[in-house]
Amino acid sequence: MRGEIPVAVVTGSGRGIGRATAIELALRGYRVAANDVREPEATLDELRSLGAGAMALPGDVSEESDVRRMAASVLERFGRVDVLVNNAGISRIVPAEETTLADWSRTLAVNLTGPFLMCREFGRVMLERGSGSIVNVSSVAGLLGVADRAAYNASKHGLVGLTRTLAAEWGGRGVRVNAVCPGWVKTEMDAEDQAGGGYTDADIEGRVPMGRFASPADVARAVAFLAEPRESGFVNGHTLSVDGGWYADGSWESLRRRKQGR
């Protein structure tokens, strides 16, 4: 980065993983363009309290005109982009046979089309400079099937496929593309999903070998690792599970609980 202050764009930065990632990157010396549908004021206040260069980047990632405007705004303000974190996402818990076309379409628009549009517009900027890192926030549900989440699972599986394809296309031109696949994370989205009665803390803690939820900071540090060329400069097309061992563990429930000491 030749002594210049690097720039990171983080989508869905108003709360949860996105907010934690924006803060983690700021602590590592990045200027941050913080995106959410509405201006993420609390995140911006925290970034500025850390002394980081920061700008609001309101917009809907699933709208092509918004994404183009955001790319132009970042270039006008900072003149460069080094890291793109595609974190914005929505959840919908409902049996497949009850999933409406509207819910299916909206989930894929935000969770998959949005990252594609962001990768396309900001990736062009990175390709022109011959360097950059994109980190897509998928999910353990992008690696496994989880019931009652047909649209969400499909979107997150698709995001893994997009990650690998762009890594193959762009890696030789200096732009690395990777994904993190979190398990269940203690965020506002988790609280909203649990409010619908679909699962409890005990359900998740019993499934994870490490016996707990991830924190937003757990995921943010993994994102930062993949973003940093000094730390992961030869990592490209990788899906990094940040799930406490969820994806690795094929044990049946009683065996898993014994190994957890329960």
C-alpha positions in Angstrom: 0.0 0.0 0.0 3.1 2.1 -0.3 2.6 4.2 2.8 -0.9 5.4 1.9 -3.7 5.0 4.3 -5.8 2.0 3.0 -9.6 2.2 2.6 -12.2 -0.4 3.5 -15.8 -0.5 2.5 -18.0 -2.5 4.9 -21.7 -3.2 4.1 -24.3 -3.7 6.7 -22.1 -1.8 9.2 -24.9 -0.4 11.3 -24.9 -3.4 13.7 -23.6 -6.8 14.5 -20.8 -8.3 12.4 -20.6 -5.3 10.1 -20.2 -2.8 12.9 -17.6 -5.0 14.6 -15.7 -5.4 11.3 -15.7 -1.7 10.6 -14.2 -1.0 14.1 -11.6 -3.8 13.8 -10.4 -2.5 10.5 -10.3 1.1 11.8 -8.1 -0.2 14.7 -5.8 -1.7 12.1 -5.4 1.7 10.4 -8.0 1.7 7.7 -10.2 4.5 6.6 -13.7 3.1 6.6 -16.7 3.7 4.3 -19.6 2.5 6.4 -22.6 1.3 4.5 -26.1 0.5 5.6 -29.6 1.2 4.2 -29.6 4.3 6.4 -26.6 6.2 7.7 -25.1 4.1 10.5 -24.6 7.0 12.9 -23.6 5.0 16.0 -20.9 3.2 14.0 -19.6 6.4 12.5 -19.4 8.0 15.9 -17.4 5.1 17.2 -15.1 5.1 14.2 -14.4 8.8 14.6 -13.8 8.5 18.3 -11.0 6.1 17.4 -9.5 8.8 15.2 -10.3 6.9 12.0 -11.1 8.5 8.7 -14.7 7.5 8.1 -17.6 8.3 5.8 -21.2 7.3 5.7 -22.2 5.2 2.7 -26.0 4.8 2.8 -27.7 2.7 0.2 -29.3 -0.6 -0.7 -26.7 -3.1 -2.0 -29.3 -4.8 -4.1 -30.0 -1.7 -6.1 -27.6 -1.2 -9.0 -27.9 2.5 -9.1 -27.2 2.7 -5.3 -24.1 0.6 -5.7 -22.8 2.7 -8.6 -23.4 5.9 -6.6 -21.6 4.4 -3.6 -18.5 3.4 -5.6 -18.3 6.9 -7.1 -18.7 8.5 -3.6 -15.8 6.4 -2.1 -13.5 7.3 -5.0 -14.4 10.9 -4.7 -13.8 11.0 -1.0 -10.8 8.6 -0.6 -9.5 8.1 -4.2 -9.0 4.3 -3.7 -10.5 1.2 -2.2 -8.3 -1.6 -0.8 -10.8 -3.9 1.0 -14.5 -4.7 0.4 -16.4 -6.6 3.0 -19.8 -7.8 1.8 -21.6 -8.3 5.1 -25.1 -7.0 4.5 -27.7 -9.7 4.8 -31.2 -10.6 5.9 -32.7 -13.8 7.4 -36.1 -15.5 6.8 -37.0 -18.6 8.9 -40.0 -20.4 7.3 -40.6 -23.9 5.8 -39.8 -24.1 2.1 -43.4 -24.9 1.2 -44.5 -21.7 2.9 -41.8 -19.4 1.4 -43.3 -16.8 -0.8 -41.8 -15.7 -4.0 -41.4 -12.2 -2.6 -39.5 -13.4 0.4 -37.3 -15.7 -1.8 -36.6 -12.9 -4.2 -35.8 -10.3 -1.5 -33.5 -12.6 0.4 -31.5 -13.5 -2.7 -31.4 -9.9 -3.8 -29.8 -8.7 -0.6 -27.6 -11.7 0.2 -26.4 -12.7 -3.2 -27.2 -10.1 -5.9 -26.0 -7.3 -3.6 -22.5 -8.8 -3.1 -22.3 -9.5 -6.8 -23.0 -5.8 -7.6 -20.6 -4.6 -4.9 -17.9 -6.9 -6.2 -18.4 -5.9 -9.8 -18.3 -2.1 -9.1 -15.6 -2.0 -6.5 -13.7 -4.9 -8.1 -13.3 -2.8 -11.2 -11.5 -0.2 -9.1 -9.2 -2.8 -7.5 -8.5 -4.4 -10.9 -7.4 -1.1 -12.3 -4.9 -0.7 -9.4 -3.9 -4.3 -9.6 -4.5 -5.0 -5.9 -7.3 -5.5 -3.4 -9.1 -7.9 -1.1 -12.7 -8.9 -1.0 -14.2 -10.8 1.9 -17.8 -12.1 1.6 -19.6 -13.0 4.7 -21.4 -16.3 4.0 -22.5 -18.7 6.7 -22.2 -22.2 8.0 -25.6 -22.3 6.1 -23.6 -21.8 3.0 -21.8 -25.1 3.6 -24.6 -27.2 5.1 -28.4 -27.4 4.9 -30.3 -26.0 7.8 -34.0 -26.6 7.8 -36.6 -23.8 7.4 -34.1 -21.5 5.6 -34.4 -22.4 1.9 -33.9 -18.8 0.6 -31.2 -17.9 3.1 -29.3 -21.2 2.6 -29.5 -20.9 -1.2 -28.2 -17.3 -1.0 -25.3 -18.2 1.2 -24.3 -21.3 -0.9 -24.4 -19.0 -3.9 -22.1 -16.5 -2.2 -19.5 -19.3 -1.7 -19.8 -20.1 -5.4 -19.4 -16.4 -6.3 -16.4 -16.2 -4.1 -14.6 -19.1 -5.7 -15.4 -17.9 -9.2 -14.1 -14.4 -8.7 -11.0 -15.8 -7.0 -10.3 -17.8 -10.1 -11.0 -14.8 -12.4 -9.2 -12.1 -10.4 -6.5 -13.7 -8.4 -4.0 -13.4 -11.2 -4.7 -9.7 -11.5 -4.0 -8.9 -7.9 -7.4 -9.1 -6.3 -8.0 -11.8 -3.8 -11.6 -13.0 -3.0 -12.4 -15.1 0.1 -15.3 -15.8 2.4 -15.9 -16.3 6.1 -18.6 -18.7 7.1 -19.8 -17.9 10.6 -21.9 -20.2 12.7 -24.4 -18.6 15.0 -23.4 -15.2 16.3 -24.8 -13.2 19.2 -26.2 -10.2 17.2 -29.5 -8.3 16.8 -30.4 -10.7 14.0 -30.1 -13.7 16.3 -32.4 -12.0 18.8 -34.9 -11.3 16.0 -34.7 -14.9 14.8 -35.1 -16.4 18.3 -38.1 -14.2 18.9 -40.0 -16.2 16.3 -39.5 -19.3 18.4 -37.4 -21.2 15.9 -34.5 -22.1 18.3 -33.0 -21.2 21.7 -29.5 -20.5 23.0 -29.4 -24.1 24.3 -30.0 -25.5 20.8 -27.0 -23.6 19.4 -24.7 -24.2 22.3 -25.5 -27.9 22.3 -24.6 -28.1 18.6 -21.3 -26.2 18.7 -18.3 -28.2 19.9 -16.9 -25.1 21.7 -20.3 -24.8 23.5 -21.0 -21.1 22.8 -22.1 -18.6 20.2 -19.5 -16.5 18.3 -19.2 -12.9 19.2 -19.2 -10.3 16.4 -15.6 -9.6 17.3 -14.7 -13.3 16.6 -15.9 -12.9 13.0 -14.5 -9.4 12.6 -11.0 -10.6 13.4 -11.3 -13.4 10.8 -12.4 -10.9 8.2 -9.5 -8.7 9.1 -7.1 -11.6 8.6 -8.4 -12.3 5.1 -8.4 -8.6 4.3 -4.7 -8.0 5.2 -2.2 -8.8 2.5 0.6 -9.1 5.0 -1.3 -11.9 6.9 -3.1 -13.7 4.1 -1.5 -12.6 0.9 -1.5 -16.0 -0.7 -5.0 -17.0 0.5 -7.5 -16.8 -2.4 -10.8 -18.5 -3.0 -10.9 -19.9 0.6 -14.0 -20.3 2.8 -12.9 -19.8 6.4 -15.4 -21.4 8.9 -15.8 -19.3 12.1 -18.2 -21.6 13.8 -16.6 -23.1 16.8 -16.3 -26.5 15.0 -20.0 -26.7 13.8 -19.0 -27.7 10.2 -16.3 -30.1 11.3 -18.4 -32.1 13.8 -20.5 -35.0 12.5 -21.1 -36.4 16.0 -24.6 -37.4 17.2 -26.0 -35.2 19.9 -25.3 -37.3 23.0 -21.7 -37.9 21.9 -21.1 -34.2 21.2 -22.6 -33.3 24.6 -20.3 -35.8 26.4 -17.3 -34.3 24.7 -18.5 -30.9 25.8 -18.5 -32.2 29.4 -22.3 -31.9 29.6 
